[in-house]
Amino acid sequence: MPEAEQVNRLFSGIAPCYDQANQVLSLGIDRYWRRTLVSKVVDRRPRRVVDLATGSGDVALALSR
């Protein structure tokens, strides 16, 4: 199996549990820092935002709202 396909399978398997695990492992702090980040970015009114290492996309989705 090609390496790219292996990586894709690995992350596809993790994705459904990622957000929940992140919340548990961070004791909910992830929600706080995400809200804080989004608030600070929105206050600056950027025309474009690049979400590097987007993970589950929560930050990008929150910013698009």
PDB file of N, CA, C and O in Angstrom:
ATOM      1  N   MET A   1       0.847  -1.177   0.000  1.00  0.00           N
ATOM      2  CA  MET A   1       0.000   0.000   0.000  1.00  0.00           C
ATOM      3  C   MET A   1       0.898   1.247   0.000  1.00  0.00           C
ATOM      4  O   MET A   1       1.840   1.322   0.789  1.00  0.00           O
ATOM      5  N   PRO A   2       0.620   2.218  -0.868  1.00  0.00           N
ATOM      6  CA  PRO A   2       1.425   3.443  -0.926  1.00  0.00           C
ATOM      7  C   PRO A   2       1.369   4.202   0.408  1.00  0.00           C
ATOM      8  O   PRO A   2       0.375   4.145   1.133  1.00  0.00           O
ATOM      9  N   GLU A   3       2.453   4.905   0.708  1.00  0.00           N
ATOM     10  CA  GLU A   3       2.557   5.637   1.980  1.00  0.00           C
ATOM     11  C   GLU A   3       1.432   6.660   2.148  1.00  0.00           C
ATOM     12  O   GLU A   3       0.870   6.787   3.235  1.00  0.00           O
ATOM     13  N   ALA A   4       1.104   7.379   1.091  1.00  0.00           N
ATOM     14  CA  ALA A   4       0.041   8.392   1.176  1.00  0.00           C
ATOM     15  C   ALA A   4      -1.287   7.756   1.575  1.00  0.00           C
ATOM     16  O   ALA A   4      -2.045   8.327   2.359  1.00  0.00           O
ATOM     17  N   GLU A   5      -1.560   6.593   1.040  1.00  0.00           N
ATOM     18  CA  GLU A   5      -2.804   5.905   1.382  1.00  0.00           C
ATOM     19  C   GLU A   5      -2.788   5.448   2.846  1.00  0.00           C
ATOM     20  O   GLU A   5      -3.813   5.501   3.526  1.00  0.00           O
ATOM     21  N   GLN A   6      -1.636   5.004   3.321  1.00  0.00           N
ATOM     22  CA  GLN A   6      -1.515   4.593   4.725  1.00  0.00           C
ATOM     23  C   GLN A   6      -1.779   5.771   5.662  1.00  0.00           C
ATOM     24  O   GLN A   6      -2.484   5.634   6.662  1.00  0.00           O
ATOM     25  N   VAL A   7      -1.211   6.919   5.331  1.00  0.00           N
ATOM     26  CA  VAL A   7      -1.413   8.121   6.147  1.00  0.00           C
ATOM     27  C   VAL A   7      -2.885   8.518   6.120  1.00  0.00           C
ATOM     28  O   VAL A   7      -3.461   8.858   7.154  1.00  0.00           O
ATOM     29  N   ASN A   8      -3.484   8.475   4.944  1.00  0.00           N
ATOM     30  CA  ASN A   8      -4.896   8.817   4.814  1.00  0.00           C
ATOM     31  C   ASN A   8      -5.762   7.900   5.678  1.00  0.00           C
ATOM     32  O   ASN A   8      -6.668   8.370   6.366  1.00  0.00           O
ATOM     33  N   ARG A   9      -5.488   6.613   5.645  1.00  0.00           N
ATOM     34  CA  ARG A   9      -6.251   5.651   6.461  1.00  0.00           C
ATOM     35  C   ARG A   9      -6.066   5.911   7.946  1.00  0.00           C
ATOM     36  O   ARG A   9      -7.019   5.838   8.721  1.00  0.00           O
ATOM     37  N   LEU A  10      -4.838   6.215   8.336  1.00  0.00           N
ATOM     38  CA  LEU A  10      -4.546   6.485   9.737  1.00  0.00           C
ATOM     39  C   LEU A  10      -5.378   7.666  10.235  1.00  0.00           C
ATOM     40  O   LEU A  10      -6.063   7.563  11.253  1.00  0.00           O
ATOM     41  N   PHE A  11      -5.316   8.780   9.520  1.00  0.00           N
ATOM     42  CA  PHE A  11      -6.043   9.967   9.953  1.00  0.00           C
ATOM     43  C   PHE A  11      -7.550   9.807   9.820  1.00  0.00           C
ATOM     44  O   PHE A  11      -8.299  10.365  10.622  1.00  0.00           O
ATOM     45  N   SER A  12      -8.001   9.069   8.841  1.00  0.00           N
ATOM     46  CA  SER A  12      -9.434   8.808   8.709  1.00  0.00           C
ATOM     47  C   SER A  12      -9.949   8.005   9.894  1.00  0.00           C
ATOM     48  O   SER A  12     -11.085   8.193  10.329  1.00  0.00           O
ATOM     49  N   GLY A  13      -9.126   7.120  10.411  1.00  0.00           N
ATOM     50  CA  GLY A  13      -9.511   6.326  11.565  1.00  0.00           C
ATOM     51  C   GLY A  13      -9.538   7.134  12.856  1.00  0.00           C
ATOM     52  O   GLY A  13     -10.332   6.852  13.753  1.00  0.00           O
ATOM     53  N   ILE A  14      -8.679   8.127  12.948  1.00  0.00           N
ATOM     54  CA  ILE A  14      -8.585   8.959  14.146  1.00  0.00           C
ATOM     55  C   ILE A  14      -9.641  10.063  14.157  1.00  0.00           C
ATOM     56  O   ILE A  14     -10.147  10.418  15.221  1.00  0.00           O
ATOM     57  N   ALA A  15      -9.969  10.593  13.022  1.00  0.00           N
ATOM     58  CA  ALA A  15     -10.812  11.781  12.916  1.00  0.00           C
ATOM     59  C   ALA A  15     -12.105  11.734  13.725  1.00  0.00           C
ATOM     60  O   ALA A  15     -12.414  12.719  14.395  1.00  0.00           O
ATOM     61  N   PRO A  16     -12.880  10.646  13.702  1.00  0.00           N
ATOM     62  CA  PRO A  16     -14.144  10.651  14.452  1.00  0.00           C
ATOM     63  C   PRO A  16     -13.967  10.858  15.961  1.00  0.00           C
ATOM     64  O   PRO A  16     -14.880  11.358  16.618  1.00  0.00           O
ATOM     65  N   CYS A  17     -12.829  10.488  16.513  1.00  0.00           N
ATOM     66  CA  CYS A  17     -12.600  10.581  17.959  1.00  0.00           C
ATOM     67  C   CYS A  17     -11.737  11.773  18.343  1.00  0.00           C
ATOM     68  O   CYS A  17     -11.595  12.072  19.529  1.00  0.00           O
ATOM     69  N   TYR A  18     -11.166  12.446  17.378  1.00  0.00           N
ATOM     70  CA  TYR A  18     -10.162  13.468  17.652  1.00  0.00           C
ATOM     71  C   TYR A  18     -10.687  14.600  18.529  1.00  0.00           C
ATOM     72  O   TYR A  18     -10.071  14.928  19.543  1.00  0.00           O
ATOM     73  N   ASP A  19     -11.800  15.191  18.159  1.00  0.00           N
ATOM     74  CA  ASP A  19     -12.324  16.334  18.905  1.00  0.00           C
ATOM     75  C   ASP A  19     -12.686  15.954  20.330  1.00  0.00           C
ATOM     76  O   ASP A  19     -12.385  16.693  21.268  1.00  0.00           O
ATOM     77  N   GLN A  20     -13.317  14.827  20.496  1.00  0.00           N
ATOM     78  CA  GLN A  20     -13.702  14.386  21.829  1.00  0.00           C
ATOM     79  C   GLN A  20     -12.462  14.106  22.686  1.00  0.00           C
ATOM     80  O   GLN A  20     -12.408  14.505  23.849  1.00  0.00           O
ATOM     81  N   ALA A  21     -11.490  13.435  22.126  1.00  0.00           N
ATOM     82  CA  ALA A  21     -10.256  13.155  22.865  1.00  0.00           C
ATOM     83  C   ALA A  21      -9.541  14.449  23.234  1.00  0.00           C
ATOM     84  O   ALA A  21      -9.018  14.574  24.341  1.00  0.00           O
ATOM     85  N   ASN A  22      -9.516  15.397  22.327  1.00  0.00           N
ATOM     86  CA  ASN A  22      -8.875  16.680  22.581  1.00  0.00           C
ATOM     87  C   ASN A  22      -9.552  17.401  23.742  1.00  0.00           C
ATOM     88  O   ASN A  22      -8.872  17.971  24.597  1.00  0.00           O
ATOM     89  N   GLN A  23     -10.877  17.382  23.782  1.00  0.00           N
ATOM     90  CA  GLN A  23     -11.610  18.025  24.871  1.00  0.00           C
ATOM     91  C   GLN A  23     -11.314  17.356  26.207  1.00  0.00           C
ATOM     92  O   GLN A  23     -11.106  18.034  27.213  1.00  0.00           O
ATOM     93  N   VAL A  24     -11.297  16.037  26.218  1.00  0.00           N
ATOM     94  CA  VAL A  24     -11.032  15.300  27.461  1.00  0.00           C
ATOM     95  C   VAL A  24      -9.595  15.530  27.923  1.00  0.00           C
ATOM     96  O   VAL A  24      -9.357  15.853  29.087  1.00  0.00           O
ATOM     97  N   LEU A  25      -8.646  15.363  27.014  1.00  0.00           N
ATOM     98  CA  LEU A  25      -7.237  15.478  27.384  1.00  0.00           C
ATOM     99  C   LEU A  25      -6.837  16.897  27.803  1.00  0.00           C
ATOM    100  O   LEU A  25      -5.925  17.073  28.610  1.00  0.00           O
ATOM    101  N   SER A  26      -7.514  17.895  27.259  1.00  0.00           N
ATOM    102  CA  SER A  26      -7.178  19.282  27.599  1.00  0.00           C
ATOM    103  C   SER A  26      -8.065  19.815  28.724  1.00  0.00           C
ATOM    104  O   SER A  26      -7.963  20.982  29.104  1.00  0.00           O
ATOM    105  N   LEU A  27      -8.927  18.959  29.246  1.00  0.00           N
ATOM    106  CA  LEU A  27      -9.874  19.358  30.302  1.00  0.00           C
ATOM    107  C   LEU A  27     -10.758  20.519  29.849  1.00  0.00           C
ATOM    108  O   LEU A  27     -11.151  21.359  30.660  1.00  0.00           O
ATOM    109  N   GLY A  28     -11.065  20.564  28.565  1.00  0.00           N
ATOM    110  CA  GLY A  28     -11.958  21.582  28.009  1.00  0.00           C
ATOM    111  C   GLY A  28     -11.279  22.894  27.656  1.00  0.00           C
ATOM    112  O   GLY A  28     -11.921  23.797  27.120  1.00  0.00           O
ATOM    113  N   ILE A  29      -9.997  23.011  27.948  1.00  0.00           N
ATOM    114  CA  ILE A  29      -9.286  24.266  27.678  1.00  0.00           C
ATOM    115  C   ILE A  29      -9.232  24.554  26.180  1.00  0.00           C
ATOM    116  O   ILE A  29      -9.130  25.711  25.771  1.00  0.00           O
ATOM    117  N   ASP A  30      -9.300  23.502  25.364  1.00  0.00           N
ATOM    118  CA  ASP A  30      -9.250  23.698  23.913  1.00  0.00           C
ATOM    119  C   ASP A  30     -10.385  24.594  23.438  1.00  0.00           C
ATOM    120  O   ASP A  30     -10.196  25.380  22.510  1.00  0.00           O
ATOM    121  N   ARG A  31     -11.544  24.494  24.046  1.00  0.00           N
ATOM    122  CA  ARG A  31     -12.679  25.358  23.656  1.00  0.00           C
ATOM    123  C   ARG A  31     -12.384  26.818  23.982  1.00  0.00           C
ATOM    124  O   ARG A  31     -12.677  27.714  23.190  1.00  0.00           O
ATOM    125  N   TYR A  32     -11.802  27.045  25.151  1.00  0.00           N
ATOM    126  CA  TYR A  32     -11.460  28.408  25.564  1.00  0.00           C
ATOM    127  C   TYR A  32     -10.462  29.038  24.600  1.00  0.00           C
ATOM    128  O   TYR A  32     -10.691  30.142  24.107  1.00  0.00           O
ATOM    129  N   TRP A  33      -9.338  28.335  24.321  1.00  0.00           N
ATOM    130  CA  TRP A  33      -8.329  28.947  23.454  1.00  0.00           C
ATOM    131  C   TRP A  33      -8.846  29.119  22.047  1.00  0.00           C
ATOM    132  O   TRP A  33      -8.444  30.058  21.359  1.00  0.00           O
ATOM    133  N   ARG A  34      -9.741  28.227  21.587  1.00  0.00           N
ATOM    134  CA  ARG A  34     -10.303  28.367  20.242  1.00  0.00           C
ATOM    135  C   ARG A  34     -11.185  29.615  20.169  1.00  0.00           C
ATOM    136  O   ARG A  34     -11.095  30.390  19.217  1.00  0.00           O
ATOM    137  N   ARG A  35     -12.046  29.806  21.187  1.00  0.00           N
ATOM    138  CA  ARG A  35     -12.894  31.011  21.216  1.00  0.00           C
ATOM    139  C   ARG A  35     -12.043  32.274  21.272  1.00  0.00           C
ATOM    140  O   ARG A  35     -12.318  33.257  20.584  1.00  0.00           O
ATOM    141  N   THR A  36     -11.000  32.231  22.105  1.00  0.00           N
ATOM    142  CA  THR A  36     -10.117  33.394  22.247  1.00  0.00           C
ATOM    143  C   THR A  36      -9.411  33.702  20.925  1.00  0.00           C
ATOM    144  O   THR A  36      -9.358  34.854  20.496  1.00  0.00           O
ATOM    145  N   LEU A  37      -8.879  32.681  20.295  1.00  0.00           N
ATOM    146  CA  LEU A  37      -8.203  32.859  19.008  1.00  0.00           C
ATOM    147  C   LEU A  37      -9.142  33.453  17.969  1.00  0.00           C
ATOM    148  O   LEU A  37      -8.799  34.427  17.300  1.00  0.00           O
ATOM    149  N   VAL A  38     -10.320  32.869  17.836  1.00  0.00           N
ATOM    150  CA  VAL A  38     -11.281  33.336  16.834  1.00  0.00           C
ATOM    151  C   VAL A  38     -11.664  34.784  17.119  1.00  0.00           C
ATOM    152  O   VAL A  38     -11.743  35.595  16.197  1.00  0.00           O
ATOM    153  N   SER A  39     -11.899  35.111  18.368  1.00  0.00           N
ATOM    154  CA  SER A  39     -12.260  36.480  18.738  1.00  0.00           C
ATOM    155  C   SER A  39     -11.164  37.472  18.346  1.00  0.00           C
ATOM    156  O   SER A  39     -11.454  38.532  17.790  1.00  0.00           O
ATOM    157  N   LYS A  40      -9.920  37.132  18.633  1.00  0.00           N
ATOM    158  CA  LYS A  40      -8.809  38.036  18.304  1.00  0.00           C
ATOM    159  C   LYS A  40      -8.624  38.186  16.790  1.00  0.00           C
ATOM    160  O   LYS A  40      -8.321  39.275  16.303  1.00  0.00           O
ATOM    161  N   VAL A  41      -8.802  37.112  16.067  1.00  0.00           N
ATOM    162  CA  VAL A  41      -8.659  37.179  14.608  1.00  0.00           C
ATOM    163  C   VAL A  41      -9.788  38.022  14.019  1.00  0.00           C
ATOM    164  O   VAL A  41      -9.540  38.879  13.170  1.00  0.00           O
ATOM    165  N   VAL A  42     -11.019  37.788  14.459  1.00  0.00           N
ATOM    166  CA  VAL A  42     -12.172  38.523  13.941  1.00  0.00           C
ATOM    167  C   VAL A  42     -12.031  40.020  14.231  1.00  0.00           C
ATOM    168  O   VAL A  42     -12.378  40.851  13.392  1.00  0.00           O
ATOM    169  N   ASP A  43     -11.523  40.362  15.416  1.00  0.00           N
ATOM    170  CA  ASP A  43     -11.325  41.774  15.766  1.00  0.00           C
ATOM    171  C   ASP A  43     -10.398  42.485  14.787  1.00  0.00           C
ATOM    172  O   ASP A  43     -10.532  43.688  14.566  1.00  0.00           O
ATOM    173  N   ARG A  44      -9.467  41.752  14.204  1.00  0.00           N
ATOM    174  CA  ARG A  44      -8.516  42.360  13.257  1.00  0.00           C
ATOM    175  C   ARG A  44      -9.087  42.474  11.846  1.00  0.00           C
ATOM    176  O   ARG A  44      -8.511  43.157  10.999  1.00  0.00           O
ATOM    177  N   ARG A  45     -10.210  41.813  11.589  1.00  0.00           N
ATOM    178  CA  ARG A  45     -10.907  41.853  10.296  1.00  0.00           C
ATOM    179  C   ARG A  45     -10.016  41.524   9.094  1.00  0.00           C
ATOM    180  O   ARG A  45      -9.933  42.312   8.153  1.00  0.00           O
ATOM    181  N   PRO A  46      -9.363  40.388   9.121  1.00  0.00           N
ATOM    182  CA  PRO A  46      -8.515  40.041   7.978  1.00  0.00           C
ATOM    183  C   PRO A  46      -9.357  39.705   6.747  1.00  0.00           C
ATOM    184  O   PRO A  46     -10.495  39.250   6.861  1.00  0.00           O
ATOM    185  N   ARG A  47      -8.793  39.931   5.604  1.00  0.00           N
ATOM    186  CA  ARG A  47      -9.492  39.576   4.364  1.00  0.00           C
ATOM    187  C   ARG A  47      -9.343  38.095   4.075  1.00  0.00           C
ATOM    188  O   ARG A  47     -10.230  37.480   3.482  1.00  0.00           O
ATOM    189  N   ARG A  48      -8.216  37.518   4.496  1.00  0.00           N
ATOM    190  CA  ARG A  48      -7.955  36.095   4.293  1.00  0.00           C
ATOM    191  C   ARG A  48      -7.319  35.509   5.543  1.00  0.00           C
ATOM    192  O   ARG A  48      -6.611  36.188   6.286  1.00  0.00           O
ATOM    193  N   VAL A  49      -7.589  34.253   5.747  1.00  0.00           N
ATOM    194  CA  VAL A  49      -6.984  33.527   6.869  1.00  0.00           C
ATOM    195  C   VAL A  49      -6.536  32.171   6.357  1.00  0.00           C
ATOM    196  O   VAL A  49      -7.261  31.513   5.611  1.00  0.00           O
ATOM    197  N   VAL A  50      -5.344  31.752   6.755  1.00  0.00           N
ATOM    198  CA  VAL A  50      -4.836  30.429   6.410  1.00  0.00           C
ATOM    199  C   VAL A  50      -4.728  29.640   7.705  1.00  0.00           C
ATOM    200  O   VAL A  50      -4.031  30.046   8.635  1.00  0.00           O
ATOM    201  N   ASP A  51      -5.412  28.526   7.760  1.00  0.00           N
ATOM    202  CA  ASP A  51      -5.376  27.663   8.939  1.00  0.00           C
ATOM    203  C   ASP A  51      -4.421  26.513   8.645  1.00  0.00           C
ATOM    204  O   ASP A  51      -4.808  25.526   8.019  1.00  0.00           O
ATOM    205  N   LEU A  52      -3.188  26.637   9.091  1.00  0.00           N
ATOM    206  CA  LEU A  52      -2.188  25.597   8.884  1.00  0.00           C
ATOM    207  C   LEU A  52      -2.377  24.502   9.924  1.00  0.00           C
ATOM    208  O   LEU A  52      -2.731  24.784  11.069  1.00  0.00           O
ATOM    209  N   ALA A  53      -2.145  23.265   9.533  1.00  0.00           N
ATOM    210  CA  ALA A  53      -2.318  22.126  10.441  1.00  0.00           C
ATOM    211  C   ALA A  53      -3.725  22.160  11.024  1.00  0.00           C
ATOM    212  O   ALA A  53      -3.905  22.101  12.240  1.00  0.00           O
ATOM    213  N   THR A  54      -4.708  22.255  10.157  1.00  0.00           N
ATOM    214  CA  THR A  54      -6.090  22.520  10.550  1.00  0.00           C
ATOM    215  C   THR A  54      -6.740  21.440  11.396  1.00  0.00           C
ATOM    216  O   THR A  54      -7.763  21.701  12.028  1.00  0.00           O
ATOM    217  N   GLY A  55      -6.188  20.249  11.429  1.00  0.00           N
ATOM    218  CA  GLY A  55      -6.799  19.191  12.245  1.00  0.00           C
ATOM    219  C   GLY A  55      -8.208  18.904  11.779  1.00  0.00           C
ATOM    220  O   GLY A  55      -8.425  18.524  10.629  1.00  0.00           O
ATOM    221  N   SER A  56      -9.162  19.084  12.668  1.00  0.00           N
ATOM    222  CA  SER A  56     -10.557  18.807  12.316  1.00  0.00           C
ATOM    223  C   SER A  56     -11.229  19.997  11.644  1.00  0.00           C
ATOM    224  O   SER A  56     -12.376  19.900  11.208  1.00  0.00           O
ATOM    225  N   GLY A  57     -10.524  21.113  11.560  1.00  0.00           N
ATOM    226  CA  GLY A  57     -11.081  22.288  10.892  1.00  0.00           C
ATOM    227  C   GLY A  57     -11.922  23.190  11.789  1.00  0.00           C
ATOM    228  O   GLY A  57     -12.563  24.114  11.289  1.00  0.00           O
ATOM    229  N   ASP A  58     -11.940  22.951  13.095  1.00  0.00           N
ATOM    230  CA  ASP A  58     -12.781  23.741  13.992  1.00  0.00           C
ATOM    231  C   ASP A  58     -12.483  25.239  13.926  1.00  0.00           C
ATOM    232  O   ASP A  58     -13.406  26.054  13.918  1.00  0.00           O
ATOM    233  N   VAL A  59     -11.216  25.601  13.880  1.00  0.00           N
ATOM    234  CA  VAL A  59     -10.864  27.010  13.838  1.00  0.00           C
ATOM    235  C   VAL A  59     -11.317  27.626  12.518  1.00  0.00           C
ATOM    236  O   VAL A  59     -11.914  28.702  12.507  1.00  0.00           O
ATOM    237  N   ALA A  60     -11.038  26.955  11.422  1.00  0.00           N
ATOM    238  CA  ALA A  60     -11.445  27.472  10.107  1.00  0.00           C
ATOM    239  C   ALA A  60     -12.958  27.611  10.017  1.00  0.00           C
ATOM    240  O   ALA A  60     -13.465  28.600   9.487  1.00  0.00           O
ATOM    241  N   LEU A  61     -13.677  26.624  10.531  1.00  0.00           N
ATOM    242  CA  LEU A  61     -15.150  26.690  10.503  1.00  0.00           C
ATOM    243  C   LEU A  61     -15.664  27.826  11.371  1.00  0.00           C
ATOM    244  O   LEU A  61     -16.579  28.544  10.969  1.00  0.00           O
ATOM    245  N   ALA A  62     -15.091  27.999  12.550  1.00  0.00           N
ATOM    246  CA  ALA A  62     -15.513  29.084  13.428  1.00  0.00           C
ATOM    247  C   ALA A  62     -15.230  30.437  12.794  1.00  0.00           C
ATOM    248  O   ALA A  62     -16.047  31.352  12.900  1.00  0.00           O
ATOM    249  N   LEU A  63     -14.093  30.574  12.141  1.00  0.00           N
ATOM    250  CA  LEU A  63     -13.759  31.838  11.480  1.00  0.00           C
ATOM    251  C   LEU A  63     -14.674  32.118  10.295  1.00  0.00           C
ATOM    252  O   LEU A  63     -14.991  33.274  10.014  1.00  0.00           O
ATOM    253  N   SER A  64     -15.093  31.084   9.610  1.00  0.00           N
ATOM    254  CA  SER A  64     -15.968  31.298   8.440  1.00  0.00           C
ATOM    255  C   SER A  64     -17.355  31.771   8.865  1.00  0.00           C
ATOM    256  O   SER A  64     -18.066  32.403   8.083  1.00  0.00           O
ATOM    257  N   ARG A  65     -17.735  31.467  10.091  1.00  0.00           N
ATOM    258  CA  ARG A  65     -19.042  31.929  10.592  1.00  0.00           C
ATOM    259  C   ARG A  65     -18.968  33.393  10.901  1.00  0.00           C
ATOM    260  O   ARG A  65     -19.958  33.983  11.334  1.00  0.00           O
TER     261      ARG A  65
END
